[in-house]
Amino acid sequence: MKISLTSYHSSPTAPVRTPLAHGTAMEVIILLLAAFDLAHSFPNCFGKDFITAFPENIVYYHPTHPNNRISVTALNSNTSVTVTIASPYFTTTQQLSAGQPVEFLSYMIGKELDLSKFSNQTVHVTSTDYVSVLAISQKGDSIQTVLVPPVQTLGTEYNVPPVPNIYQSQLYLPYRWFRLVVINHNRTNQVTISGTTGPYETVSLLPFQLVQFWLNGSDPHVLSDLPVAVLYGHPCAFTTICTCRFLLTPLYPVTEWGSEYLLPTIEEDPINTTALLLTTSQAVTLLSGPGTGQLQLQSSQKLPFYPSLPSGSFSVKTSSPVLLTLDTPGLLLNLLPMDSFASCYLVSTIASQINQALLIVPTGQTGGVHLEGNVLTVTWTPMNGTGYSWGLADLLTVGQRNIIWHSSSKIGVYYLGQTDGKVYGNPAASLSAYPDSNGCVLNPEIVTLGNNQAGWPESLNYCQNRGYNLVSLNTPDFLLRVAKALRESPVPVPGQGWIGMRRSSLTGQWYWLTQQDVSFTHWGLGEPGSQIQGQCAMMTLDPEGNYTWSDQSCCEALPAVCYQAPVYFALR
């Protein structure tokens, strides 16, 4: 079969520059077909080290006890997870299977904070492989969920959202005020909280110690010498004169903010009771959103959600990155920046009356959304002027993981739970930023090109020592993809390279290293020659040669074309 590769076109994919593997300057990754980027997924949710705590919830008083717990989901089987409480000391360890959420529940783990300024009631989660951690704060039917960011993604600078308006007169001090909980990791740390008038308190935190600040000032700002985790909330925020809700959300460091957001309506409350909390560290121009025209903001602001577009949803754009939080009675929901949308998400459910996923999808691509192995059927509402639509999908498996993925587009996904009409939720945990029609990619499909020219056996060892193999170009589609990547390579590409095909010395037949049938070939004119002329296969690496193959002596010095197959999350 002959094909022309130089005229092949597909949707544009920017070449990816990736750090050189194994510390060698001789290997250049030229193709990253799909990637699970643990370091840059948003919200930053997969890691091996986490710190959190359970702030006080006074919606229900004694004798109602908290049912706080930690839910951990592992990406791979045989993952050992340890949950430790700093003081009083408590630790427990479990082995987790891939994709199955496990709740860590005990009085020691779920003990909530009190009015003490300092505390050692920090929850420390460590694992031997990548996991996602969901902190579930519950007392009666008062629930909040927090997707806990791993330690390696924490920051040293946080700005605090504007304080939402609540009925405060029924609470005695300091329960009238919102709280900031700053949680330290494993080294002594200095933390300063300041306002518009300058610093007003600096504290020193011991390893795995936390401090609570009661916010009675404007535009609080947190600076620390070392990374910290920060929680923001209220133990009993009155939404009406006789009703209060426990509020809790994590804050993200300024490095995780965005400049464009899409805002769906949370349908529990009338639209005029919902607001947007815009957090900024500098003067910013609101380019679109509530109202009309541009708006100059000198500091963090609470913005009305009304008026909105007729659909109840709209886009907010700013001149520089901000943190945007949806403030609706009973829920503070940090929103996903559009440039952090992903193609695959992990959504864990808990025991609620209703478990749903809120989806934001390009309007022309709504048919590509899947829940596990099935296409999702959702009623979609267009978000006028954005090119996107939003919808709610029921998650039917309580206490189970749900993998939501799109075959060709990046999307936004949030988890929403509801008990007795009270809505809570969090952004879903993103697994992969790159769409793939075959499912949810965990490990990337990679083609690498080595410059250490050697014979075929040495090139095979070169690839295998790096966890790869010589590439087996066993289908036309795969050859087209590799050829496209070679053309778009950001580094110079040599003229020829070894591939994973050779001739049997016994039968003279060609075979792939993958043991797949040689049902497709792309030999050059007059190729292959006789067994005496060559036992190993190479390919031309430039468009002028049309990426054809030829046989060569296995001792010829050429670079290796290595390949790593993708690994997908097993779907139900």
N, C-alpha and C positions, 0 to 999 in steps of 0.2 A: 504493500500500500504506500503510495506516494502522496505527500501533502506539502503545500507551500506554507511556510511559517512566516515568511517576511511580510506577508500582507495580512497577517492575523491581527484582529482588533478586538478588544473587550473593554469593559468599564475600567476607567483609569484607576490605578492603585499606586500611590506614591511609594517609591522605594524606601525601605526602612533601614536606618543605620542602627546596628546593634553592637553592644560591646563585644569585643573579640572573646571567643570561648577559650577557657582553660589558660588564659594569660598568654596566648601565643599571637604574635603579630603576623603569622603565616596563614591565618584562616580569616576569610572575609565572608560574613553572612550576606548573601545577595538577595535572598528571598524570604520574607516572612509572610506566608500565605494567610495565616490566622494566628492570633496570639491571645493567651490568657495573661494579662499584664497585672500581676499582683501588686506591684508597687504603685500603679497609677489608676487602678479602678476606683470608681467613686460611687457611693461613699466608700472610703477605704475600710474594707471589712474583713479581708482574709489575712491571716497571719498566724504566728505561733506564740505570741505574748500579748496579753490584754490586761488592763486595769479598769475597774469601775467601782461603783458603790450604789446603795439603795437609799436615796433621800427620804426624809420623813413625809408620810402621807397621813393627814389628820381628817380626811373625809369621813372615816369611820373611827370612832373612839373605842376605848376599852369596853368590853373584852374582845373585840374583833382583832384577830392577829393577822399580820401580813402573810401573804402566800408568795413572797418574792422568790425568784429562781433564775437560774442561768440555763439557757438552751444552747447547746453546741452542736454544730453540724460539720463533719469532717469531709474533706474532698476525697480522701483515700482511706481504704480499709487499714486495719491494724494501727490506727492512730491513737496514741496514748494521751489522754487529757487529764491534767491535774488542776483542781480548783483549791486555792489556799486563801484563808482569812488571816490577816496580819495579827490581829489581837481582838479577843482571845484566840490563840493559835488553833487553827483547824485546817485539815487538808484531806482531800479524797481524790482518788484516781480511778478512771474507767478507760476501757478499750472501746473505741468507736469503729463502726463499719462505715463505709463510704455512703454519703448522702442521707443517712438516717439521723434526724435530730434526737439528741439525748438531753433530758432535763436534769440538772443538778439541783436538788431540792433538799434543804435541811434548815433547821432553825438558825444554825450558825451562818450559813451562806446568805440566808434571806433577811438577816437582822437589819432593821432600818436605822438610819441616823437619828439622833435627837437634836437638842438645841446646843450641844457642845460645839465650840468653835473648831477645835481640833479633834481628830478621831483616827484610830487605826483600823476601823471597820471597812477596810478596802478589800475588794474581791480581786484576786490575782489568778488569771487563767493562763496556763502554759500548755503547749502540745508538742508532739514530736513531728507533726506535719501540719499543713495548712488547714485551718478551721475558720468558721464564722461563729461569732458569739452574739446572742440576743439576750439582753437583760430584761426580764419581765417583772415589773413592779405591780403588785396586786394586793388590794385589801378590799374584801367584799366584791362588789361589781365595779370598783374603781381600779382601772387598769391603764398602764402606760408601758410601751415597749421602746427599747433603745437598742439600735444596732451599734454595738461597741466597736470603735476603731482600734486596730492593733497599735501596739506601742510604737512601731517603726514609722507610723504615719502621723504621730502626734506632733504638735508644734510648741513654740515658745511664745507666741503672740496671738492673743484672741481679743476680738472686740465683741461686746455684749449687745444683744438686740435691745431696741427700745422697750421699756417696760409696758406690757399691755394694760389697758384700762380694766380694772376690776372693782367690785364693791368691797371696800376695805373696812367699813365702819363696824362690822360685826366681829372683827378679830382683834385680839389684844396683841400688842407688840411682843416679839418681832414677827408674829405670824402675818402681819399685814404686808410684808415686803417679799419680793422675789428673792430667791437664793441663788448663789453661785457656789458650786462645789468644785474645788480644784484638787485633783488627785495626783500625787507624786508617784514616780516609779521607784527604782532600786538604789538611787543615790541621793545624798543630801542636796537640797535645792532651795534657792531663794526665789520667792514669788512676790511680785509687786502688783497691787491693784490701784489704778488711778482713775481720775475723772477729768473733766474739762479744766479744772483748776490746778491739776498736777497730781503727783503721787500722794496718796493719803494713808497707805499702809503697806509695809513690807514684812513678810514673815519668812521664817526658815522652816522647811519641811524635812523630816527624817524620811528614810526609805519607807515606802508604802504607807505614808501618812497623808491625810487630807485636811483641808481647811475649808470652812464655810464662811462666805461673806454675805451679809444682808444688804441688799441694794436699795439705798435710800438717796442715791445721787443720780447724776445724769451722765450718759455715755461712758460707762465703766470700760476699762481697758486692762487686760491682764498681760503681764510680761514675766517670764521666768528664765532662769539661767539654763535649765535643762527642760526637755519636753514634758508636758503635763497633759492630763485629760481634764476636760471641763464640762460639767453638767449645769443646766440652767432650768429653773422651774419654780413651782410654788406648791406648798403643802395643801392648800385649800383655797383656790381662787374662786371667788364668788362670781358666777355668771348671771345670776339674778339675786334678788334680795334674800331668798331663802335656799338657794342651791349653790353648792361649790363643787369644783372639780380639781383633782390632783393634776398638776401639769409638770411635764419633764421632757427635755430634749437635750441631746449633746450639742456642743458648739464645735464648729470646724475652724481650724487655723486659717489665717488669711490666704495661705497658699492654695486652699481648696475652693475658693470662691469663684463665681462666674459672672459673665456680663449679659447673659440672655437666658430667660426662664419662660416656661409655659405653665400657665396656672389653670388647672381644672377646678371645678366647683365641688366642694364637699357638701353633699346634699342635706346633711342633718339640720342645718340652720338657715334661716333667711339670709339673703345675700348682704343685707345692710348690717349684719352683726359680725361679719368677717372682715379682717384687715390683713395687710401685709406689713411685716416687720422688716425693714430694709436696714441692714447693718453695713456700715462703711468705715474705713479708716482714714478717709480723706474726702475733700469736696468732690461731688460726683454729679453728673448731669443725667437725669432720667429722660431717656430718649423716647420711650413709649411706655404705656401702662395706664394707670388711673388718670382720668381727666384727659385733656388734650394739650398738645404742644409740649415743648421741652420744659423741664423743671430743674432748677439748680438747687442741689441739696448740699449744705455745708457740713452736715453730720448725719448720724443715723436717724431715721424717721419712721414713724408709723403712718402708712399710707392706706387710704380707704380702698376697699375692694370694689366699691360702687362709686361711680358708674362703671360697668363692665360692658363687654360686647354682648349682643343679644343672646348668644349661646351660653353665657355665664362663664366664659373662659377667655383668656387673652394672653398676650405676650408682654413681657417686661424686658426692656433693654436699657443698659446703662453704659456710660462712657468709660467706666473702669470696673473691675471686679467688685462684687458685693456678695453678702450672704442674704438670701431671701427666705423668710419664714412665714408660712401661712398661719395666721392667728385666728382660729375659730373657737367658740366656747368649748372648753374641754380638750383642746388639741393644739399643740404647737408642732407644726410639721415643716422641717427643713426641706426646701425644694431642690431638685436636681438641676444644675446648670445644663443647658442643652449640649454644650461641648463635652459633657461627661455621660451622655446617654450611652448605653451599651446594647449588645445584641442578645445577651443571655443573663438571666437573674435567678437567684435562689430566694424563694419566698417560703418562710416557715409559718405554720399556722398554730394557734393555741386554742384551748377549749373556750369557744365563744359561741354566741348565738349565730353570728354571721362572720365569715372570713372571706375577704374579697381582695382581688388585686386591681388597683387603679392603673390603667394603661394609657400611655400617650404614644401614638403611632402615626407615621406619615399617612395622610388620608388615602393615597393611592396604593398603600401597601398593607392595609388592614387584614388582607387574607393570608398574610405570611406569619401570623402570630400562632405559636403552639404552646400548649400546656402539656409538659412531658412529651409523649409521642403522638398527641392528637392536635389537629387544627382547632383553634378556639373559635367558637361562635359567640360574638359579642355585639350588642347594640351600640353603635358608634354615634357620637355627637361631634359634628365639626367644630373646630376652634377657629372661628372666623378670622381671616386675614393671616393665618399662620401656616397653612398647608398641612396641619395636623388634626387628628380627631382623638377624642378620649372615650373610654368605656370602662365598665366594671365587669370583672370576670369572677364568678363564684369559685372559691377554693374548697373542695368538698372533703378533703382528707384532713381531719383535725389531728394535730400532733405529728403531721408528716411534712416532708419537704415537697415543694412544688417548683419545678424548673419551667420557667417561662422564657421562650426564646423566639427570635425572628430569623427567618431564613435568608433575608437579604437587606435588612435595614437596622439601624440603631433606634432604640425606643427608650421611653422612660417608664419605670414600674415602681409603684408604691404598695405596701401592705396596709390594708385597712381592716380592723376588727370592730365588732359592735356587740355590746351587751346592754340590754335594757335601754336601747336607744342612745347609748353613749359610745361615741366613736373615738378610737385611738389608732395609732399606726406609726409607720416609719418608712423611709426609703428602702426599697428592696436591695439585697446584696448583689452587686454586679459580679458576674463570673467571667465574661469575655466581652471585649470591645469590638470584636470582628465578626460579622454575620457569616454563617456557613449553612448551606442548604442541607447538610447532613446532621445538624444538631448543634449541641453546645460544646465548644472546644475548650478543653482544659490545658493541654500542652500544644504548642504551636507546630505547624507543619513548616519545616525549614529546609532550604537548600543552601549549602555552604560550598565555597570554592577555596581550595587550598593552593598556596603558591609554592609549597615545597615539592617541586617536581621530582617524581620517583617512578619506579615501575608499578605495574598493576598490583602485585601482592603487597608492596609497601603502602600503596595508596589505600588499599582495602584496610590495612591495619590503622592507617592514619584516621580514617573515618570511624572505625569501630572503637578506637581508643577515646573518641569524643562522644560516644553514644549514638553515632550515626551508622550509615552503611553507604556503599557506593550506590548512586541513584539508579533505580530500575525504571526505565521509561516504557512501561508496558501498555500504555494506552495513548491514542492520539491526543485526547484532551489534556492529559498530564504533560506530554511533551510540549504542547502549545503553551501551557502555563509557565513551564520552566524557560522556554524560549523567550517569552514575553519578559520575564524577570531578568534574563541575561541582557536583553536589549536595553532595559531601564536601569541596569546596575549603576550605582553612583561611583563605582571604582572601575578602573580598567580591567577588561576581561581578556585572558590569553586566548590563543587561537584554537587550542584543542584541550580536551580533558578526558580522563578515564570515567567510564560508566560501569554499572554493575552487571555486565554481560561478558561471558567468555565461552569458549568452545571446549566441549568435552574431549579429552585426549583419547578416550576409548571409542566414542561413536562419531566424533566430528560434528555433533549437533550443538547448536547454540542454546544457552540456558541463562535465565536471570538468577541472581543471587537470592531473590525472594521466592524461588521455586515456582513462580507463576509461568503459565504457558507462554511461549513466544508466538502470540497470535497477531502481533503488530510489529512491523519493522520499518525503519526509515534509513536504509542503506543508501550511500552515495552511488553515483554512477560506477558500474564495474565492481561494486563491493557486495559481499565480502570476497576476498580472494581465497586461495587454497589454505589448507592447514599449515603448510610450510611458510606461507606469507604472514600469518598472524593468528594467534590463539585468543587474544583479548580485544575488547571493543572500546573504541573511543568515539567522541562526537566533536564536531566543529562547534565553537562557542561564539560565532559571530554571524550576523544576518547574511553576509555575503556567501557563506557556505551553506545557508539554509538549515543549519543545525543537523546535518546528515551524519551518519555513522560510517565507520570503516574499521577493518581489523588491523591490528598492529602487533608487533612483537611485544610480549608482556614485560620485556625489560626496558622498553622505551621510557624515557623520563618525561612524564606529563603531570599536570596537577590533577588532584582528585575532585570529582563532583560528588559531594556527600549529601545524604538526605535523611531527614527524620520525619516519620509519619506522624500525623496528628493523633491526639488522644481525646476522645469525646466522653463527656459525662454520660453514664449509663442512664437512659430514660426508661420510665415505667410505661 
